[in-house]
Amino acid sequence: MRYLTVSALGPRPPQEVPPRNEAVRVMKNHWESRLDQVLPRRPDLIVLHECCNRFPGMSMAERLAWYHEHGAEFQAFFQDKARENHCFIAYSAVRELPDGTRRNSTVLIDREGAPAAVYDKNFPVVEETTIQNILPGERETVAETEFGKVGFAICFDLNFTGVRERYVRQKPDLLLFSSMYHGGLMQSYWAYSCRSWFVGAVANDECTVLNPLGCKVACSTNYFPFVTAAINTDYEVVHLDYNGEKLAQAQKKYGRKISVFDPGHLGSVLLSSETPELTAAQVVEEFGIERLDDYFARVIDFHGKNK
């Protein structure tokens, strides 16, 4: 059992740009009030939407000046919030580098307020680069944390197979998605293909928590632009083929100490440990339950040898 509470926030800052001497205060007040909506649940991790620190109504010139003048200030603001509330925060914003180029990034801030990882959007849309000098990141990022391996994607990245396949090989326990674009079915496809929990913070759209089978377990609504959910990252994804009787034996022995979630139609199920006494991996090993990826690899190997 390895539970953590996650929150995702999607409310954009006000459209209208305040007077210059008021803008920083208005932005900080916006996020103070929005964080206050989820902090009573004591989340372990808060995920913010893409480019969360700028006003949508800014002209391009105002936007670039804002990044230059206040980018470091807002990262420090969220670092303080993470430290004060003893939680991780995935803060998504444009960073200006010393050479004058920019990156569209998510910075994972740890419970002590220190940056734990930085992910740079691998596929900015063309205009991000031609107009804003936002250059693409060159790799995936996987952070080792107290609650497992954490991967990242930003907005347009969700459309590109190469980014997703690199994460498939890394096997993250949790994917964090900060965006202006929802992605629709691509969210579920990423979660299932990576065998990973997926937390999506989408600006002015549905924020989601998906399980490693790609099933939505919690989401924001038209009334509340945020979502909080408890997720269990002690899990294994297994196929029903050859495992049905073994899963039944495990459930008979351990009862409520384990759970088996079947989404239907997929043929795959999510086996989770619900007790600190054992892990899902230990259950799999004890009963000889074949993991989904091992099963698929075995089938590929069989047909490769018998062509």
N, C-alpha and C positions, 0 to 999 in steps of 0.2 A: 504494500500500500504506500503510495507516494502522492498524496493530495496537495494541490495548491489552488488558491483562489485567484482567478484572473479577471481583469476588467478591460474593456475596450471602449474608447470614447470617440464619437464621431462629430460632435457639434463644432461647426466652423466658427471662428471669431466673427464679430459683426462685419457686415459688408462695407459699410462706410468707413473711410479712413479718418480717424480723429485728428485734431490739430497736432502739430509736431510735438509740442510740449506735453501732450496728454497721451500720446499713442502707446508708449511703453506701459504706463499705468493701466490703461484700458485693457491691453492684452494680458497683463498679469492678473488683473481682476477677473477677466473672463476665465482663465484657467484655474484660478483659485476657486471660483464658484463651481466650475465643472468637476474638478477633483473632489470637492466636498460632497458631490452627489454619490461617489463610489467609496470614498474612504471609510465611511461607517461600517462597510463590510470587511474592512481590514484586508484588502487584496495583497497577495504576495507579488503580483505583477500587474502593471497598468500599461496598456498599449494605446498610443495616441495616433491620430490620423496623419497622413502625409502633409508636409509643409504646414504644420499646425501653428506656427508662430507668426504668420503674416495675415494681413487683412485682404480679403478677396478683391476689394475695390481698388487696390493699389495699381497705379500705372507701372509699366515695366521699369522705368527709371526709379520710381519710388521703391519698388520691390528690391532692386539690386542695391540701392543705398541702404535699405533696411537690413539686408543680410550683412553688409559690410559693417554697419555701425552697431548692430544689436545682436548679431548671431551668437557670440560668445556669452553675452549677458543672459540670453534666454536659456542656453544650455546650463549655465550656472544656476539659474532659477529652478530648473527641473532637478538638478542635482541636489539642491537644498531640499526640495520636496521629497525626494526619494529618501534622503537621510532622516528628515524629520519624521517620516511615516514608516520607516524601516521596511521599504518595499523596493522592488525593481520597477523602473520606468523605461519603456521603449519610446524615446523621444525622436520624432521624425521631422527633419527640417533641412533646408539647404545650408551647407557649410561652405565658407570661403576659405581656401587654402592660402598659404603665404605667397605662392606664385601667382595669385590672382584668379586662378581657375576655381570652379565650384564643383561640389558633389551634392546630389540629392541623397541624403543619408538617414539611416536610423542608428541612433546611439543608444545602446543598452546601458543603463545606469544601475549600479547595484545598490544594495541596502545601505551601504555606507556613503552613498553619494558619489562614487567613483565610476568613470566609464569602464565598463566590462568588455565591450565589443563595439565595433563600428562596422556597419554594412553600407556600402555605396551602391545605389541603384545600378544594376548592370545594363539596363536598356532604357535610358531616358528617351522620351519622344524626341523626334528630330529637332523641333523648335527649342527644346530645353538646351540643346547644345549650340545651335546656330545663333540663338538670340541671347541666351543667358550664360553661355560658356560653362554649362554643367556637363562635365565629362563623365563617361560611364565607368562604373567600377569594373574590375577585371576578374573577380572571383566571387564565389559564394562565401558566406561567413557562418561558421558554426561555433557558438560559445559554449564552453563547459560551465554549467551552473549547478547550484545545490539541488535543482529539480530536474536535471538532465541536460541533454544537448539541445541548444536552441538555434534555429536557423531563421533567416529573414528574407522577405521579398517586399518590393515597393511597386505598387500600381502596375505599370505597363509590363513589368517583369513577368507577370502571371501568364503572359501569352507565349513565352519562349521556352521551348522544350529543353534546350541546353541547360538553362539555369535549373529547371526542375530536376533533370536527370543527375546533375551534380549533387543535389540534395538527396536524391534517392540513394546514391552511393554512400553519403555521409550518415544516413539513418538518424535524423534528428528526432527527439521526443516531442518537440514543440516547434511550430512555425509561426512567426509573427509577421503579419501583413499590414502595412500602413499604406493608405491609398486615397486617391480621389475617385477611383473607379472600383466598382464592386467586384466584377469578375464573373458573377453568375456561377455556372457549372464548373468553371475553372477552379474555384475555391475547393469544391468537393474532390475534384480530380487530383489536385495537389495533395490534399490531406490523405487520400487513399493511396496514391502512388508512392508517397513518401512514408506511409504507415505512421503518420504523425498527427498529433493534435494541431489544430489550426485556429489562431485567434486573429480576426480581421477587424481593424479599426478603419472605417471608411467615412470620409467627410460627407456629412449631410445625406447619408444613406444607411442601410442596415449594417450594423456591426454584428459579428458572428463568432460563435465558438462551435467548431466542428470536431467530431471525434476521428480517430485514425481510420475509420471506414468511410469517411466523408459525410457523415450524418450530422445535421444541425442539432445541437443539444441546447443552445440558448442563443437569443438574438435580441437586439434593440428593437424598439417599436416606434410608431409615429408619435407616441406620447413621451417616450423616454429615449434620448439619443445615446444611450450607453447600455452596456450589458455587463453583468458580473456572474460568474459561474465557478463552481468547484470542479476541478478535473483531476483525474487519477492518471499519473504518468507511469504507473507500474502496470504494464500491460504487454500482451503478445497478440499479434494478428495471426490467426490460423484458418485453414480451409476446413470445410466439413468433410471432404473426401478422406476416408481412412481414419478420421479422428472422432467420429460420432460416438462410438462406444467408449473411447478413452475420455472424452469430455464428460460423458454421463458418469463414469466411474469417479472422476475428479470431483464432480458436483455432489455425488453421493457421499464421498469421504469428507469434503470440506464445507458443504452447505453454504451458508452465507459468508464464509470466509473468502469465497471467490465469486465472481459474476461472469456470465457469458452473455454478451449482447449480440443478437442476431438481427440485422437490418432487413432481412428478407431479400430474396432475388439475387443476392450477390454470391452466395456460397461461402463467404468468409464471415468469421465472427471475431469479436473482441473479447479476449480472456483477460480479466483483471483480478489482481489480488485486493481484497478488502480488509486485510489484517496485517499488522506489523510482524506477525509470526512467520510469514513466508512470502516469497515474491512470485509473480506470475512466471518468471523464468524457471523457478524451482518446480512449480506445478507442471510445466511443459516437460522438464527433464524427468520428473518422477514417473509420469504416465506415458512417456515416449510420444508426446503429441508433436506432430510435424508442423513447423512454422510455415506460413504461406509462401515466403520467398524460397525456402528450402524445397517446398513441394514444386513450385514452378521451375526451379533450377533442375530438379530431378527429371521432370518431364522433358525439358529442353535437352538435357544430357542423353536421355533415353532415345529420343528421336534422332539426335545427332549421330548416335552410334548405330542406328538401325535404318539409315537411309539406303 
